[in-house]
Amino acid sequence: MQETHNCWSYSMDIVDPDQRTQCTPPNDPSTCKPLYHQPGATKGLAAQLNVTSGRSCAVVKRLMRADVSDMKRSTFKARCPRSMSKIALVVHPGEDYHFYREDDDGLWSHKDGSNPVKRYDADGNLIWNPRTAARDYRKNGSYLNYKDFCGFWCVPRRRTITLSR
């Protein structure tokens, strides 16, 4: 699961046993890459993320809603309905997007690519609020700075959500 599930599937609480890696050629493990779930994939729109202009708050928000039309805009302080929980979206404009999810204890966690789930920000502090968390990972050897905060949403938790087709 760690290798094949990214921030989008983690934030949406998706465990997809069919999520796999792709190897080219098929039997050469050294060429394998994870086929991560991407926003918009259920409607065949995920390719919009492959261009620089696609990695923006506006585009990722539109693709999220294409996949999960019953998610609801929220705020940090608002409580989600009983059958939902909260996620947050941030963007490094033109480079990448990233999702966080609120945990049962009110803290936040996230999963970047094939890395383990983390509950801390770029400064190593527990995440109380993704809007105010340190999101500039350049000081940690990365090129990513998720400077654009895109918002909070309440997402369904008591039904099966499919992120691919």
Buried (B, 14 or more C-beta within 10 A) or exposed (E): EEEBBBBBBBBBEBEBEEBEBEEEEEEEEEEBEBBBBBBBBBEEBBEBBEEEEBBBBEBBBBBBBBBBEEBBEBEBEEEBEEEBBBBBBBBBBEEBBBBBBBBEEEEBBBBBEBEEBBBBBBEEEEBEBBBEBBBBBEEEEEEBBBEBBBBBBBBBBEEEBEBBE
